[in-house]
Amino acid sequence: MRDQKNQAAKEAKRKEKLVEEESAQLARQQARRETDLAREQAIQKDQAAKEAKRKEKLVEEESAQLARQQARRQTDLAREQAIQKDQAAKEAKRKEKLVEEESAQLARQQARKQTDMAREQAIQKDQAAKEAKRKEKLVEEESAQLARQQARKQTDMAREQAIAEDQEARRRKAKNQPPE
């Protein structure tokens, strides 16, 4: 029984020690939470201060950026206007040169057309002369062909007539001969 009392005493001490440790643990956790909370608040304050500084700096940079952009736009606009003036002058020169070239081109085309027309007329005259010769030759060939055809017809008729006469003579001869 003494053992049980000892055991119970030990158990009670152990429980008491456990309770003390748990309360010390809770106290440490509470202290840690408070420290963490204080640290978080300090960090938030620091971040808020940094954010305010960053925003202030950003506002300053934005206004400087806007000023630079406006200056750049004005410079770009002036450059663009200068380019447009230069291009307009070049375009005017180009158009002037184009007008001169077109009139020279028209004169060359007109001369070429006249030359081409004279060449065409010469070709047409030459072709007309060749056509007349060809027709003349064709007429001569046709009349020679007709003469040959006519002579052939007469020869064929004479031959057919001679054959017909020969057949007629044979028939008469065969009629005049007594039957054998």
Backbone as a chain_set.jsonl record, in Angstrom:
{"seq": "MRDQKNQAAKEAKRKEKLVEEESAQLARQQARRETDLAREQAIQKDQAAKEAKRKEKLVEEESAQLARQQARRQTDLAREQAIQKDQAAKEAKRKEKLVEEESAQLARQQARKQTDMAREQAIQKDQAAKEAKRKEKLVEEESAQLARQQARKQTDMAREQAIAEDQEARRRKAKNQPPE", "coords": {"N": [[0.8, -1.153, 0.0], [1.9, 1.098, 0.633], [3.441, 1.463, -1.492], [1.511, 2.098, -3.304], [0.674, 4.508, -2.281], [2.988, 5.977, -2.509], [3.181, 5.874, -5.21], [0.87, 7.238, -5.949], [1.496, 9.683, -4.857], [3.669, 10.359, -6.378], [2.422, 10.444, -8.779], [0.701, 12.57, -8.391], [2.543, 14.603, -7.974], [3.716, 14.575, -10.449], [1.555, 15.332, -12.048], [1.11, 17.828, -10.999], [3.484, 19.092, -11.687], [3.22, 18.901, -14.434], [1.008, 20.544, -14.805], [2.134, 22.959, -13.983], [4.113, 23.212, -15.939], [2.51, 23.379, -18.195], [1.156, 25.805, -17.701], [3.368, 27.496, -17.676], [4.155, 27.112, -20.263], [1.905, 28.127, -21.601], [2.119, 30.768, -20.74], [4.546, 31.475, -21.942], [3.784, 31.149, -24.62], [1.793, 33.101, -24.761], [3.386, 35.369, -24.306], [5.03, 35.202, -26.534], [3.122, 35.533, -28.571], [2.302, 38.157, -28.035], [4.726, 39.456, -28.473], [5.079, 38.822, -31.204], [2.81, 40.112, -32.229], [3.426, 42.758, -31.605], [5.739, 43.013, -33.119], [4.621, 42.612, -35.685], [2.947, 44.86, -35.805], [4.869, 46.849, -35.736], [6.192, 46.263, -38.106], [4.108, 46.726, -39.932], [3.701, 49.48, -39.501], [6.162, 50.408, -40.351], [6.081, 49.535, -43.01], [3.882, 51.024, -43.891], [4.92, 53.57, -43.682], [7.01, 53.347, -45.521], [5.488, 52.837, -47.816], [4.072, 55.245, -48.029], [6.218, 56.944, -48.541], [7.069, 55.809, -50.936], [4.84, 56.265, -52.56], [4.859, 59.047, -52.577], [7.3, 59.497, -53.847], [6.712, 58.259, -56.253], [4.684, 59.947, -57.229], [6.196, 62.245, -57.647], [7.983, 61.243, -59.58], [6.171, 60.625, -61.611], [5.187, 63.156, -62.299], [7.565, 64.282, -63.232], [8.029, 62.52, -65.319], [5.791, 63.041, -66.913], [6.383, 65.681, -67.638], [8.721, 65.226, -69.103], [7.661, 63.641, -71.137], [5.907, 65.449, -72.352], [7.729, 67.352, -73.286], [9.118, 65.701, -75.063], [7.047, 65.109, -76.843], [6.591, 67.646, -77.937], [9.057, 68.067, -79.177], [9.023, 65.918, -80.971], [6.794, 66.658, -82.491], [7.7, 69.054, -83.659], [9.827, 68.002, -85.147], [8.393, 66.3, -86.834], [6.846, 68.171, -88.25], [8.885, 69.5, -89.603], [9.817, 67.42, -91.185], [7.534, 66.972, -92.742], [7.386, 69.413, -94.137], [9.751, 69.242, -95.593], [9.196, 66.939, -97.093], [6.989, 67.88, -98.545], [8.206, 69.833, -100.11], [9.965, 68.204, -101.586], [8.062, 66.626, -102.878], [6.777, 68.53, -104.46], [8.894, 69.227, -106.177], [9.262, 66.738, -107.37], [6.803, 66.408, -108.692], [6.947, 68.506, -110.497], [9.134, 67.718, -112.038], [8.051, 65.379, -113.008], [5.98, 66.357, -114.625], [7.493, 67.611, -116.61], [8.821, 65.362, -117.632], [6.627, 63.906, -118.539], [5.646, 65.541, -120.62], [7.795, 65.4, -122.387], [7.753, 62.677, -122.813], [5.265, 62.408, -124.046], [5.782, 63.8, -126.425], [7.717, 62.09, -127.521], [6.174, 59.785, -127.789], [4.274, 60.663, -129.629], [5.882, 61.144, -131.877], [6.774, 58.528, -132.247], [4.321, 57.293, -132.812], [3.685, 58.539, -135.253], [5.806, 57.61, -136.815], [5.288, 54.87, -136.64], [2.78, 54.826, -137.898], [3.444, 55.655, -140.499], [5.087, 53.52, -141.186], [3.19, 51.437, -141.021], [1.458, 52.221, -143.08], [3.183, 51.95, -145.277], [3.624, 49.211, -145.145], [1.006, 48.309, -145.578], [0.602, 49.253, -148.192], [2.538, 47.755, -149.529], [1.582, 45.197, -148.986], [-0.874, 45.359, -150.292], [-0.011, 45.599, -152.941], [1.282, 43.123, -153.215], [-0.939, 41.481, -152.798], [-2.488, 42.165, -155.027], [-0.808, 41.223, -157.095], [-0.813, 38.527, -156.399], [-3.52, 37.89, -156.754], [-3.717, 38.381, -159.469], [-1.975, 36.441, -160.467], [-3.337, 34.238, -159.548], [-5.687, 34.398, -161.026], [-4.616, 33.952, -163.574], [-3.641, 31.362, -163.168], [-6.045, 30.051, -162.627], [-7.405, 30.344, -165.102], [-5.66, 28.878, -166.728], [-5.924, 26.433, -165.489], [-8.638, 25.957, -165.95], [-8.544, 25.747, -168.741], [-6.972, 23.431, -168.981], [-8.66, 21.626, -167.701], [-10.838, 21.722, -169.421], [-9.656, 20.741, -171.772], [-9.037, 18.183, -170.885], [-11.609, 17.226, -170.413], [-12.602, 17.241, -173.007], [-10.87, 15.389, -174.182], [-11.52, 13.15, -172.626], [-14.189, 12.881, -173.386], [-13.912, 12.376, -176.107], [-12.554, 9.958, -176.011], [-14.451, 8.375, -174.66], [-16.448, 8.488, -176.58], [-15.174, 7.235, -178.709], [-14.87, 4.71, -177.599], [-17.539, 4.044, -177.269], [-18.342, 4.054, -179.955], [-16.753, 2.019, -180.941], [-17.753, -0.13, -179.464], [-20.316, -0.154, -180.49], [-19.801, -0.76, -183.176], [-18.784, -3.358, -182.886], [-21.001, -4.637, -181.893], [-22.756, -4.432, -184.077], [-21.322, -5.84, -185.926], [-21.336, -8.277, -184.725], [-24.021, -8.814, -184.898], [-24.436, -8.978, -187.638], [-23.036, -11.211, -188.385], [-23.54, -14.589, -189.058], [-25.063, -16.988, -186.909], [-23.167, -19.495, -185.32]], "CA": [[0.0, 0.0, 0.0], [2.829, 2.201, 0.63], [3.803, 1.608, -2.9], [0.421, 2.79, -3.975], [0.695, 5.885, -1.8], [4.146, 6.568, -3.203], [2.825, 5.992, -6.643], [-0.137, 8.282, -6.027], [2.194, 10.932, -4.591], [4.453, 10.628, -7.588], [1.479, 10.819, -9.85], [0.2, 13.895, -8.058], [3.653, 15.523, -8.268], [3.873, 14.632, -11.912], [0.435, 16.111, -12.571], [1.337, 19.211, -10.575], [4.567, 19.573, -12.535], [2.645, 19.036, -15.778], [0.159, 21.742, -14.777], [3.058, 24.105, -13.932], [4.749, 23.329, -17.269], [1.5, 23.866, -19.153], [0.923, 27.235, -17.47], [4.578, 28.196, -18.145], [4.064, 27.037, -21.745], [0.875, 29.096, -21.997], [2.67, 32.105, -20.504], [5.523, 31.711, -23.025], [3.028, 31.331, -25.874], [1.152, 34.417, -24.665], [4.45, 36.37, -24.47], [5.446, 35.118, -27.943], [2.051, 36.153, -29.364], [2.372, 39.607, -27.833], [5.932, 39.912, -29.17], [4.772, 38.722, -32.644], [1.858, 41.168, -32.539], [4.168, 44.027, -31.559], [6.613, 43.008, -34.304], [3.732, 42.806, -36.851], [2.52, 46.267, -35.817], [6.047, 47.648, -36.101], [6.412, 46.026, -39.546], [3.042, 47.427, -40.648], [3.987, 50.919, -39.443], [7.326, 50.63, -41.229], [5.605, 49.385, -44.386], [3.016, 52.156, -44.198], [5.816, 54.716, -43.898], [7.679, 53.104, -46.804], [4.475, 52.991, -48.887], [3.818, 56.677, -48.174], [7.4, 57.5, -49.218], [7.067, 55.303, -52.31], [3.797, 56.99, -53.287], [5.337, 60.419, -52.758], [8.338, 59.431, -54.88], [6.013, 57.913, -57.498], [4.021, 61.166, -57.695], [7.26, 63.112, -58.173], [8.47, 60.642, -60.833], [5.124, 60.75, -62.621], [5.148, 64.534, -62.801], [8.781, 64.459, -64.042], [7.794, 61.727, -66.54], [4.846, 63.805, -67.74], [7.113, 66.828, -68.196], [9.609, 64.695, -70.163], [6.814, 63.214, -72.261], [5.413, 66.646, -73.039], [8.88, 67.912, -74.018], [9.371, 64.78, -76.173], [5.971, 65.307, -77.829], [6.84, 68.91, -78.648], [10.209, 67.834, -80.054], [8.554, 65.04, -82.054], [5.907, 67.445, -83.345], [8.55, 69.961, -84.451], [10.548, 67.161, -86.114], [7.392, 65.837, -87.812], [6.511, 69.311, -89.114], [10.044, 69.733, -90.474], [9.812, 66.321, -92.16], [6.42, 67.218, -93.663], [7.773, 70.515, -95.019], [10.765, 68.701, -96.504], [8.509, 66.035, -98.015], [6.163, 68.69, -99.443], [9.126, 70.439, -101.092], [10.399, 67.116, -102.474], [6.908, 66.225, -103.693], [6.579, 69.585, -105.466], [9.965, 69.039, -107.166], [8.995, 65.489, -108.088], [5.688, 66.653, -109.602], [7.454, 69.382, -111.561], [9.969, 66.867, -112.898], [7.129, 64.445, -113.647], [5.29, 67.084, -115.692], [8.465, 67.76, -117.69], [9.041, 64.042, -118.231], [5.414, 63.513, -119.254], [5.564, 66.252, -121.893], [8.82, 64.805, -123.253], [7.249, 61.34, -123.146], [4.187, 62.601, -125.029], [6.407, 64.151, -127.709], [8.329, 60.857, -128.05], [5.093, 58.883, -128.198], [3.675, 61.195, -130.852], [6.835, 60.863, -132.966], [6.73, 57.075, -132.456], [3.051, 56.984, -133.484], [3.789, 58.952, -136.646], [6.704, 56.651, -137.472], [4.556, 53.607, -136.746], [1.725, 54.984, -138.89], [4.095, 55.66, -141.81], [5.506, 52.129, -141.412], [1.962, 50.676, -141.286], [0.98, 52.564, -144.427], [4.098, 51.327, -146.237], [3.339, 47.772, -145.107], [-0.288, 48.099, -146.231], [0.795, 49.427, -149.64], [3.287, 46.582, -149.985], [0.663, 44.058, -148.941], [-1.882, 45.544, -151.35], [0.655, 45.269, -154.205], [1.459, 41.668, -153.208], [-2.273, 40.89, -152.953], [-2.892, 42.353, -156.43], [-0.009, 40.271, -157.876], [-1.292, 37.186, -156.082], [-4.815, 37.713, -157.416], [-3.445, 38.308, -160.915], [-1.394, 35.121, -160.702], [-4.411, 33.283, -159.295], [-6.578, 34.444, -162.195], [-3.901, 33.268, -164.663], [-3.622, 29.93, -162.87], [-7.408, 29.533, -162.766], [-7.736, 30.206, -166.53], [-4.869, 27.749, -167.242], [-6.562, 25.241, -164.918], [-9.882, 25.757, -166.712], [-8.18, 25.264, -170.082], [-6.544, 22.04, -168.833], [-9.849, 20.824, -167.408], [-11.64, 21.648, -170.654], [-8.954, 19.833, -172.687], [-9.196, 16.843, -170.31], [-12.993, 16.819, -170.674], [-12.738, 16.921, -174.443], [-10.148, 14.13, -174.406], [-12.326, 12.086, -172.027], [-15.393, 12.7, -174.227], [-13.492, 11.742, -177.358], [-12.231, 8.564, -175.675], [-15.726, 7.689, -174.406], [-17.151, 8.38, -177.866], [-14.47, 6.205, -179.487], [-15.221, 3.43, -176.979], [-18.951, 3.789, -177.597], [-18.405, 3.712, -181.394], [-16.126, 0.703, -181.087], [-18.71, -1.108, -178.964], [-21.436, -0.179, -181.444], [-19.324, -1.476, -184.363], [-18.689, -4.769, -182.515], [-22.361, -5.139, -181.794], [-23.27, -4.57, -185.452], [-20.58, -6.924, -186.549], [-21.82, -9.503, -184.12], [-25.376, -8.969, -185.391], [-24.327, -9.31, -189.065], [-22.452, -12.534, -188.57], [-24.521, -15.637, -188.781], [-24.768, -17.745, -185.72], [-22.373, -20.691, -185.614]], "C": [[0.867, 1.25, 0.0], [3.269, 2.501, -0.793], [2.723, 2.389, -3.644], [0.388, 4.243, -3.561], [1.83, 6.621, -2.477], [3.796, 6.845, -4.664], [1.836, 7.132, -6.814], [0.514, 9.628, -5.816], [2.996, 11.335, -5.811], [3.543, 11.11, -8.709], [0.96, 12.219, -9.614], [1.271, 14.924, -8.356], [3.798, 15.708, -9.778], [2.767, 15.493, -12.517], [0.623, 17.583, -12.245], [2.425, 19.846, -11.446], [4.068, 19.823, -13.963], [1.783, 20.295, -15.87], [1.04, 22.975, -14.778], [3.707, 24.341, -15.311], [3.763, 23.879, -18.295], [1.235, 25.35, -18.962], [2.128, 28.038, -17.898], [4.57, 28.244, -19.676], [3.051, 28.061, -22.245], [1.392, 30.521, -21.847], [3.677, 32.45, -21.606], [4.809, 31.965, -24.358], [2.366, 32.707, -25.904], [2.188, 35.511, -24.919], [4.905, 36.396, -25.943], [4.396, 35.787, -28.85], [2.103, 37.669, -29.261], [3.577, 40.188, -28.555], [5.687, 39.912, -30.679], [3.834, 39.843, -33.076], [2.556, 42.516, -32.572], [5.073, 44.138, -32.788], [5.783, 43.276, -35.576], [3.307, 44.262, -36.957], [3.672, 47.168, -36.239], [6.315, 47.513, -37.606], [5.373, 46.782, -40.364], [3.274, 48.934, -40.665], [5.123, 51.26, -40.395], [6.887, 50.546, -42.699], [4.722, 50.559, -44.81], [3.872, 53.389, -44.485], [6.525, 54.569, -45.25], [6.73, 53.315, -47.972], [4.17, 54.47, -49.122], [4.976, 57.34, -48.915], [7.397, 57.1, -50.692], [6.025, 56.052, -53.16], [4.232, 58.421, -53.582], [6.374, 60.462, -53.886], [7.702, 59.153, -56.249], [5.322, 59.137, -58.09], [5.048, 62.112, -58.308], [7.765, 62.582, -59.52], [7.455, 60.792, -61.953], [5.075, 62.158, -63.183], [6.388, 64.816, -63.647], [8.617, 63.73, -65.369], [6.847, 62.472, -67.48], [5.537, 64.987, -68.403], [8.026, 66.367, -69.324], [8.801, 64.281, -71.388], [6.316, 64.41, -73.056], [6.531, 67.274, -73.863], [9.182, 67.041, -75.24], [8.319, 64.955, -77.271], [6.196, 66.575, -78.638], [8.006, 68.756, -79.618], [9.788, 66.992, -81.252], [7.672, 65.8, -83.034], [6.706, 68.382, -84.242], [9.299, 69.171, -85.521], [9.601, 66.705, -87.228], [7.023, 66.958, -88.789], [7.658, 69.591, -90.086], [10.096, 68.668, -91.568], [8.719, 66.555, -93.194], [6.756, 68.338, -94.64], [8.765, 70.02, -96.059], [10.106, 67.794, -97.545], [7.656, 66.809, -99.015], [7.034, 69.327, -100.526], [9.599, 69.385, -102.086], [9.279, 66.699, -103.417], [6.652, 67.259, -104.798], [7.632, 69.45, -106.569], [9.686, 67.814, -108.029], [7.866, 65.68, -109.105], [6.132, 67.509, -110.788], [8.262, 68.555, -112.569], [9.087, 65.895, -113.68], [6.403, 65.107, -114.812], [6.23, 67.247, -116.892], [8.674, 66.433, -118.409], [7.829, 63.61, -119.049], [5.311, 64.227, -120.592], [6.605, 65.705, -122.871], [8.36, 63.426, -123.715], [6.153, 61.438, -124.202], [4.761, 62.932, -126.402], [7.039, 62.904, -128.337], [7.256, 59.897, -128.549], [4.468, 59.339, -129.506], [4.588, 60.908, -132.05], [6.813, 59.372, -133.29], [5.451, 56.675, -133.196], [3.117, 57.346, -134.963], [4.684, 57.989, -137.423], [5.988, 55.319, -137.679], [3.478, 53.68, -137.823], [2.319, 54.964, -140.299], [4.528, 54.232, -142.168], [4.301, 51.268, -141.769], [1.449, 50.939, -142.699], [1.862, 51.92, -145.484], [3.841, 49.831, -146.305], [2.036, 47.475, -145.827], [-0.171, 48.235, -147.749], [1.491, 48.201, -150.217], [2.376, 45.355, -150.019], [-0.39, 44.152, -150.044], [-1.273, 45.172, -152.697], [0.834, 43.754, -154.302], [0.127, 40.967, -153.438], [-2.734, 41.002, -154.408], [-2.135, 41.367, -157.324], [-0.519, 38.851, -157.661], [-2.617, 36.907, -156.78], [-4.63, 37.557, -158.926], [-2.924, 36.921, -161.274], [-2.457, 34.049, -160.539], [-5.362, 33.218, -160.482], [-5.92, 33.691, -163.354], [-3.904, 31.758, -164.426], [-4.995, 29.314, -163.04], [-7.778, 29.347, -164.234], [-6.936, 29.053, -167.144], [-5.477, 26.441, -166.747], [-7.837, 24.92, -165.685], [-9.588, 25.195, -168.092], [-7.765, 23.797, -170.002], [-7.745, 21.133, -168.569], [-10.696, 20.625, -168.661], [-10.998, 20.669, -171.633], [-9.116, 18.395, -172.189], [-10.601, 16.331, -170.586], [-13.183, 16.41, -172.131], [-12.052, 15.588, -174.769], [-10.97, 12.977, -173.858], [-13.563, 11.804, -172.88], [-15.033, 11.983, -175.519], [-13.212, 10.269, -177.099], [-13.519, 7.786, -175.451], [-16.492, 7.478, -175.711], [-16.507, 7.279, -178.708], [-14.817, 4.827, -178.93], [-16.637, 3.058, -177.356], [-19.085, 3.359, -179.065], [-17.843, 2.317, -181.645], [-17.082, -0.375, -180.612], [-19.878, -1.257, -179.939], [-21.038, -0.982, -182.679], [-19.246, -2.966, -184.047], [-20.086, -5.384, -182.44], [-22.966, -5.364, -183.171], [-22.622, -5.762, -186.137], [-21.097, -8.247, -186.005], [-23.232, -9.78, -184.605], [-25.336, -9.464, -186.844], [-23.746, -10.702, -189.247], [-23.501, -13.58, -188.222], [-24.121, -16.408, -187.523], [-24.042, -19.032, -186.078], [-22.975, -21.871, -185.067]], "O": [[0.542, 2.286, -0.58], [3.435, 3.651, -1.201], [3.011, 3.227, -4.499], [0.108, 5.12, -4.379], [1.664, 7.742, -2.958], [4.089, 7.899, -5.229], [1.966, 7.919, -7.752], [0.167, 10.605, -6.48], [2.999, 12.495, -6.222], [3.854, 12.035, -9.46], [0.798, 12.983, -10.566], [0.986, 15.984, -8.913], [3.973, 16.813, -10.292], [3.03, 16.299, -13.41], [0.35, 18.464, -13.06], [2.298, 20.99, -11.883], [4.435, 20.806, -14.607], [1.816, 21.017, -16.867], [0.75, 23.941, -15.484], [3.835, 25.471, -15.78], [4.105, 24.71, -19.135], [1.102, 26.084, -19.941], [1.977, 29.139, -18.426], [4.921, 29.249, -20.294], [3.316, 28.78, -23.208], [1.147, 31.375, -22.698], [3.672, 33.56, -22.138], [5.173, 32.863, -25.117], [2.371, 33.391, -26.928], [1.922, 36.465, -25.649], [5.133, 37.461, -26.517], [4.744, 36.516, -29.779], [1.968, 38.379, -30.258], [3.495, 41.252, -29.169], [6.035, 40.874, -31.365], [4.016, 40.451, -34.131], [2.308, 43.326, -33.465], [5.169, 45.193, -33.414], [6.187, 44.063, -36.432], [3.3, 44.839, -38.045], [3.488, 48.123, -36.994], [6.619, 48.49, -38.289], [5.707, 47.406, -41.372], [3.078, 49.592, -41.687], [5.071, 52.242, -41.135], [7.273, 51.377, -43.521], [4.802, 51.029, -45.945], [3.59, 54.153, -45.408], [6.63, 55.524, -46.02], [7.104, 53.893, -48.992], [4.025, 54.905, -50.264], [4.77, 58.178, -49.792], [7.677, 57.911, -51.575], [6.282, 56.42, -54.306], [4.01, 58.942, -54.675], [6.335, 61.332, -54.755], [8.096, 59.73, -57.262], [5.362, 59.35, -59.301], [4.806, 62.707, -59.358], [7.954, 63.341, -60.47], [7.817, 61.053, -63.101], [4.94, 62.347, -64.392], [6.298, 65.505, -64.663], [9.01, 64.241, -66.418], [7.073, 62.526, -68.688], [5.313, 65.266, -69.581], [8.111, 67.013, -70.369], [9.198, 64.533, -72.526], [6.305, 64.387, -74.287], [6.311, 67.682, -75.004], [9.467, 67.559, -76.32], [8.636, 64.952, -78.461], [6.019, 66.59, -79.857], [7.955, 69.252, -80.744], [10.138, 67.293, -82.394], [7.777, 65.622, -84.248], [6.43, 68.496, -85.436], [9.398, 69.611, -86.666], [9.957, 66.72, -88.406], [6.903, 66.732, -89.993], [7.423, 69.886, -91.258], [10.38, 68.969, -92.727], [8.943, 66.361, -94.389], [6.454, 68.239, -95.829], [8.649, 70.327, -97.246], [10.419, 67.872, -98.733], [7.598, 66.452, -100.191], [6.663, 69.361, -101.699], [9.631, 69.637, -103.291], [9.509, 66.449, -104.601], [6.346, 66.897, -105.934], [7.309, 69.547, -107.753], [9.85, 67.842, -109.249], [7.945, 65.188, -110.231], [5.742, 67.265, -111.929], [8.091, 68.682, -113.781], [9.335, 65.621, -114.854], [6.228, 64.495, -115.866], [5.828, 67.05, -118.039], [8.701, 66.38, -119.639], [7.975, 63.02, -120.12], [4.937, 63.616, -121.594], [6.321, 65.564, -124.061], [8.556, 63.054, -124.872], [6.116, 60.644, -125.141], [4.296, 62.418, -127.419], [6.914, 62.684, -129.542], [7.408, 59.274, -129.6], [4.168, 58.527, -130.381], [4.12, 60.482, -133.105], [6.832, 58.988, -134.459], [5.482, 55.83, -134.09], [2.674, 56.583, -135.822], [4.363, 57.599, -138.546], [6.068, 54.717, -138.749], [3.277, 52.724, -138.572], [1.763, 54.33, -141.196], [4.358, 53.79, -143.304], [4.362, 50.465, -142.699], [1.06, 50.019, -143.419], [1.357, 51.399, -146.479], [3.837, 49.245, -147.388], [1.95, 46.517, -146.595], [-0.754, 47.454, -148.5], [1.091, 47.675, -151.255], [2.404, 44.575, -150.971], [-0.751, 43.146, -150.655], [-1.919, 44.512, -153.51], [0.568, 43.165, -155.35], [0.055, 39.984, -154.175], [-3.301, 40.058, -154.96], [-2.729, 40.744, -158.204], [-0.644, 38.072, -158.606], [-2.819, 35.826, -157.332], [-5.278, 36.734, -159.572], [-3.364, 36.307, -162.245], [-2.486, 33.071, -161.286], [-5.79, 32.14, -160.895], [-6.567, 32.894, -164.034], [-4.136, 30.973, -165.346], [-5.119, 28.193, -163.534], [-8.384, 28.34, -164.6], [-7.459, 28.323, -167.987], [-5.542, 25.459, -167.487], [-8.092, 23.766, -166.03], [-10.275, 24.291, -168.566], [-8.156, 22.999, -170.854], [-7.85, 20.036, -169.118], [-11.2, 19.535, -168.931], [-11.691, 19.864, -172.255], [-9.314, 17.485, -172.994], [-10.789, 15.168, -170.945], [-13.818, 15.403, -172.448], [-12.577, 14.771, -175.526], [-11.117, 11.947, -174.516], [-13.943, 10.65, -173.077], [-15.755, 11.095, -175.971], [-13.601, 9.419, -177.9], [-13.683, 6.682, -175.97], [-17.104, 6.431, -175.923], [-17.204, 6.487, -179.343], [-15.034, 3.884, -179.691], [-16.918, 1.915, -177.718], [-19.831, 2.434, -179.387], [-18.375, 1.545, -182.443], [-17.224, -1.413, -181.259], [-20.363, -2.364, -180.175], [-21.823, -1.787, -183.179], [-19.621, -3.776, -184.895], [-20.306, -6.515, -182.874], [-23.62, -6.38, -183.403], [-23.267, -6.561, -186.816], [-21.271, -9.213, -186.748], [-23.598, -10.95, -184.709], [-26.152, -10.306, -187.22], [-24.007, -11.308, -190.286], [-24.234, -13.466, -187.24], [-22.948, -16.448, -187.15], [-24.338, -19.601, -187.129], [-22.437, -22.967, -185.222]]}, "num_chains": 1, "name": "protein.A"}
